[in-house]
């Protein structure tokens, strides 16, 4: 019985050795560890002090600028659409 008890004790000790929860590498993470989560949180956070251009609608406007723009559109006083190049050169999927 003594050898059996020794065998069970050795097996239990070996099994428990695999359950070591002490992490000796805490603080050895890469400097960029967690950057994806920080980036995702930042892009979903509303700016508490946004800067608005002077000609833009401001918080609390009741649509007066929008109504004025609709009147300009109806009278044909809007600016012509300008073509804009987004890339220079060829490439991509052109055949």
Residue frames as a rotation matrix with the C-alpha (Angstrom) as fourth column:
UNK 1
0.566 0.824 0.000 0.00
0.824 -0.566 0.000 0.00
0.000 0.000 -1.000 0.00
UNK 2
0.300 -0.531 -0.792 2.85
0.314 -0.729 0.608 2.31
-0.901 -0.431 -0.052 0.71
UNK 3
-0.760 -0.615 0.210 4.09
0.378 -0.157 0.912 2.28
-0.529 0.773 0.352 -2.89
UNK 4
-0.183 0.784 0.593 0.56
0.937 -0.043 0.346 2.87
0.297 0.619 -0.727 -4.14
UNK 5
0.689 0.411 -0.596 0.15
0.630 -0.746 0.214 5.88
-0.357 -0.524 -0.774 -1.85
UNK 6
-0.178 -0.854 -0.489 3.52
0.208 -0.519 0.829 7.21
-0.962 0.046 0.270 -3.05
UNK 7
-0.734 -0.037 0.678 2.41
0.671 0.114 0.733 6.73
-0.104 0.993 -0.059 -6.67
UNK 8
0.311 0.927 0.212 -0.88
0.917 -0.351 0.190 8.64
0.251 0.135 -0.959 -6.10
UNK 9
0.558 -0.174 -0.811 0.96
0.406 -0.795 0.450 11.43
-0.724 -0.581 -0.373 -4.28
UNK 10
-0.558 -0.828 -0.057 3.48
0.290 -0.259 0.921 11.74
-0.778 0.497 0.385 -7.11
UNK 11
-0.504 0.453 0.736 0.71
0.839 0.056 0.541 11.79
0.204 0.890 -0.408 -9.75
UNK 12
0.601 0.761 -0.244 -1.25
0.799 -0.580 0.161 14.43
-0.019 -0.292 -0.956 -7.82
UNK 13
0.209 -0.616 -0.760 1.86
0.274 -0.709 0.650 16.58
-0.939 -0.344 0.021 -7.41
UNK 14
-0.782 -0.492 0.382 2.59
0.467 -0.056 0.882 16.35
-0.413 0.869 0.274 -11.14
UNK 15
-0.087 0.841 0.534 -1.01
0.939 -0.110 0.327 17.27
0.333 0.530 -0.780 -11.99
UNK 16
0.728 0.377 -0.572 -0.98
0.604 -0.747 0.276 20.25
-0.324 -0.547 -0.772 -9.66
UNK 17
-0.261 -0.893 -0.366 2.34
0.420 -0.447 0.790 21.45
-0.869 0.053 0.492 -11.05
UNK 18
-0.654 0.087 0.751 0.57
0.743 -0.110 0.660 22.01
0.140 0.990 0.007 -14.37
UNK 19
0.441 0.893 0.088 -1.87
0.821 -0.441 0.363 24.38
0.363 -0.088 -0.928 -12.64
UNK 20
-0.391 -0.659 -0.643 0.77
0.828 -0.556 0.066 26.98
-0.402 -0.507 0.763 -11.85
UNK 21
0.601 0.704 0.379 -0.97
0.793 -0.583 -0.176 30.35
0.097 0.406 -0.909 -12.13
UNK 22
0.397 -0.537 -0.744 2.04
0.209 -0.737 0.643 32.48
-0.894 -0.411 -0.180 -11.27
UNK 23
0.833 -0.119 0.541 3.02
0.528 -0.126 -0.840 34.43
0.168 0.985 -0.042 -14.37
UNK 24
0.211 -0.848 -0.487 6.66
0.661 -0.243 0.710 35.38
-0.720 -0.471 0.509 -14.24
UNK 25
-0.606 -0.451 0.655 6.36
0.796 -0.340 0.502 37.45
-0.004 0.825 0.565 -17.45
UNK 26
0.562 0.815 -0.144 3.95
0.817 -0.573 -0.056 40.16
-0.128 -0.086 -0.988 -16.28
UNK 27
0.619 -0.291 -0.729 5.14
-0.100 -0.950 0.294 43.46
-0.779 -0.109 -0.617 -17.69
UNK 28
-0.498 -0.840 0.214 7.05
0.073 0.205 0.976 41.85
-0.864 0.502 -0.041 -20.56
UNK 29
0.407 0.724 0.556 4.25
0.677 0.170 -0.716 42.56
-0.613 0.668 -0.421 -23.07
UNK 30
-0.377 -0.476 0.795 4.99
0.901 -0.386 0.197 44.47
0.213 0.790 0.574 -26.25
UNK 31
-0.877 -0.023 -0.481 4.68
0.204 -0.923 -0.327 48.25
-0.436 -0.384 0.814 -26.03
UNK 32
-0.751 0.613 -0.247 1.78
-0.582 -0.436 0.687 48.16
0.313 0.659 0.684 -28.52
UNK 33
-0.810 0.459 -0.365 -0.21
0.529 0.841 -0.114 45.64
0.255 -0.286 -0.924 -26.45
UNK 34
-0.194 0.855 -0.480 -3.83
0.794 -0.150 -0.589 46.80
-0.576 -0.496 -0.650 -26.32
UNK 35
-0.837 -0.188 -0.514 -3.51
-0.067 -0.897 0.437 49.48
-0.543 0.400 0.738 -29.02
UNK 36
-0.803 0.590 0.087 -6.37
0.249 0.199 0.948 48.04
0.541 0.783 -0.307 -31.12
UNK 37
-0.017 0.821 -0.570 -8.77
0.980 0.125 0.152 48.32
0.196 -0.557 -0.807 -28.19
UNK 38
-0.289 -0.156 -0.945 -7.56
0.522 -0.853 -0.019 51.85
-0.802 -0.499 0.328 -27.37
UNK 39
-0.990 -0.088 -0.113 -7.98
-0.052 -0.516 0.855 52.89
-0.133 0.852 0.506 -31.02
UNK 40
-0.513 0.859 0.000 -11.49
0.573 0.342 0.745 51.44
0.639 0.382 -0.668 -31.23
UNK 41
0.072 0.522 -0.850 -12.50
0.963 -0.257 -0.077 53.25
-0.259 -0.813 -0.521 -28.03
UNK 42
-0.579 -0.385 -0.719 -11.02
0.280 -0.922 0.268 56.53
-0.766 -0.046 0.642 -29.30
UNK 43
-0.981 0.187 0.046 -12.86
-0.015 -0.312 0.950 56.52
0.193 0.931 0.309 -32.63
UNK 44
-0.216 0.958 -0.191 -16.17
0.665 0.287 0.689 55.84
0.715 0.022 -0.699 -30.87
UNK 45
-0.215 0.079 -0.973 -15.73
0.883 -0.411 -0.228 58.62
-0.418 -0.908 0.019 -28.30
UNK 46
0.611 0.506 0.609 -17.52
0.704 -0.699 -0.127 61.88
0.361 0.506 -0.783 -29.02
UNK 47
-0.521 -0.799 0.301 -15.33
0.602 -0.594 -0.534 64.97
0.605 -0.097 0.790 -28.92
UNK 48
0.063 0.599 -0.798 -16.48
0.976 -0.202 -0.075 66.90
-0.206 -0.774 -0.598 -25.82
UNK 49
0.210 -0.042 -0.977 -15.23
0.089 -0.994 0.061 70.23
-0.974 -0.099 -0.206 -27.27
UNK 50
0.139 -0.154 0.978 -15.60
0.941 0.328 -0.082 70.12
-0.309 0.932 0.191 -31.07
UNK 51
-0.520 -0.333 -0.787 -14.37
0.033 -0.928 0.371 73.02
-0.854 0.167 0.493 -33.20
UNK 52
0.337 0.724 0.601 -16.88
0.765 0.161 -0.623 74.20
-0.548 0.670 -0.500 -35.79
UNK 53
-0.698 -0.504 0.509 -15.95
0.710 -0.579 0.401 76.38
0.092 0.641 0.762 -38.79
UNK 54
-0.809 0.360 -0.465 -17.61
-0.069 -0.843 -0.534 79.82
-0.584 -0.400 0.706 -38.66
UNK 55
-0.561 0.611 -0.558 -19.83
-0.818 -0.306 0.487 79.12
0.126 0.730 0.672 -41.69
UNK 56
-0.757 0.251 -0.603 -21.01
0.139 0.964 0.228 75.73
0.638 0.089 -0.765 -40.42
UNK 57
0.370 0.916 0.158 -24.20
-0.185 -0.094 0.978 75.08
0.911 -0.391 0.135 -38.54
UNK 58
-0.684 -0.565 0.462 -23.71
-0.515 -0.075 -0.854 75.34
0.517 -0.822 -0.240 -34.81
UNK 59
-0.695 0.469 -0.544 -25.33
0.654 0.727 -0.208 73.25
0.298 -0.500 -0.813 -32.09
UNK 60
-0.389 0.648 -0.655 -28.72
0.521 -0.432 -0.736 74.77
-0.760 -0.627 -0.169 -31.36
UNK 61
-0.883 0.125 -0.452 -29.27
-0.423 -0.631 0.651 76.21
-0.204 0.766 0.610 -34.85
UNK 62
-0.193 0.911 0.365 -32.88
-0.106 0.350 -0.931 75.85
-0.976 -0.218 0.029 -35.90
UNK 63
-0.030 0.145 0.989 -32.36
0.815 0.577 -0.060 75.40
-0.579 0.804 -0.135 -39.62
UNK 64
0.670 0.285 -0.685 -32.13
-0.043 -0.907 -0.420 79.02
-0.741 0.311 -0.595 -40.75
UNK 65
-0.286 -0.845 -0.453 -28.89
-0.665 -0.166 0.728 78.34
-0.690 0.509 -0.514 -42.66
UNK 66
-0.727 0.064 0.684 -30.39
0.361 0.883 0.301 75.25
-0.584 0.465 -0.665 -44.22
UNK 67
0.359 0.929 0.085 -33.50
0.651 -0.184 -0.736 77.16
-0.669 0.320 -0.671 -45.30
UNK 68
0.442 -0.284 -0.851 -31.31
-0.474 -0.879 0.047 79.85
-0.761 0.383 -0.523 -46.85
UNK 69
-0.670 -0.740 0.056 -29.37
-0.396 0.420 0.817 77.22
-0.628 0.525 -0.574 -48.77
UNK 70
-0.322 0.649 0.689 -32.58
0.721 0.640 -0.265 75.68
-0.613 0.412 -0.674 -50.07
UNK 71
0.665 0.574 -0.477 -33.66
0.184 -0.745 -0.641 79.12
-0.724 0.339 -0.601 -51.33
UNK 72
-0.063 -0.780 -0.623 -30.31
-0.708 -0.405 0.578 79.56
-0.703 0.477 -0.527 -53.12
UNK 73
-0.776 -0.210 0.595 -30.75
0.145 0.859 0.491 76.15
-0.614 0.467 -0.636 -54.74
UNK 74
0.104 0.927 0.359 -34.25
0.761 0.158 -0.629 76.95
-0.640 0.339 -0.689 -55.94
UNK 75
0.755 0.143 -0.640 -33.07
-0.149 -0.913 -0.379 80.26
-0.639 0.381 -0.668 -57.42
UNK 76
0.837 -0.473 0.276 -30.13
0.495 0.439 -0.750 78.57
0.234 0.764 0.602 -59.19
UNK 77
0.695 -0.576 0.430 -27.52
-0.577 -0.804 -0.145 80.43
0.429 -0.148 -0.891 -57.15
UNK 78
0.828 -0.409 0.384 -25.49
-0.037 0.642 0.766 77.38
-0.560 -0.648 0.516 -56.19
UNK 79
-0.020 -0.923 -0.385 -21.87
-0.829 -0.200 0.522 76.81
-0.559 0.330 -0.761 -57.15
UNK 80
0.559 0.125 -0.820 -21.09
-0.696 0.609 -0.381 74.42
0.451 0.783 0.427 -59.99
UNK 81
0.904 -0.249 0.348 -19.77
-0.007 0.804 0.595 71.02
-0.428 -0.540 0.724 -59.06
UNK 82
0.319 -0.876 -0.361 -16.01
-0.948 -0.299 -0.112 70.81
-0.010 0.378 -0.926 -59.43
UNK 83
0.851 -0.130 -0.508 -14.31
-0.021 0.959 -0.282 67.65
0.524 0.251 0.814 -60.66
UNK 84
0.478 -0.691 0.542 -11.66
-0.855 -0.225 0.467 66.45
-0.200 -0.687 -0.698 -58.28
UNK 85
0.233 -0.512 -0.827 -8.81
-0.367 0.741 -0.563 64.03
0.901 0.434 -0.016 -58.96
UNK 86
0.872 0.106 0.478 -8.35
-0.489 0.246 0.837 61.58
-0.029 -0.963 0.266 -56.11
UNK 87
0.518 -0.751 0.410 -5.27
0.395 0.635 0.664 59.81
-0.759 -0.182 0.626 -57.45
UNK 88
0.463 -0.445 -0.766 -2.41
-0.806 -0.572 -0.155 60.65
-0.369 0.689 -0.623 -59.69
UNK 89
-0.635 -0.723 -0.272 -1.13
-0.767 0.548 0.335 58.10
-0.093 0.422 -0.902 -62.15
UNK 90
0.161 0.665 -0.729 -2.41
-0.698 0.599 0.392 54.71
0.698 0.446 0.561 -63.13
UNK 91
-0.876 -0.473 0.092 -2.51
-0.420 0.655 -0.628 51.40
0.237 -0.589 -0.773 -61.42
UNK 92
-0.359 0.761 0.541 -5.01
-0.654 0.208 -0.727 49.27
-0.666 -0.614 0.423 -59.66
UNK 93
-0.112 0.443 0.889 -7.51
0.290 0.871 -0.397 47.36
-0.950 0.214 -0.226 -61.76
UNK 94
0.424 0.248 -0.871 -7.06
-0.676 -0.553 -0.487 49.20
-0.602 0.796 -0.067 -65.03
UNK 95
0.383 -0.244 0.891 -6.56
0.464 0.885 0.043 46.90
-0.799 0.397 0.452 -68.03
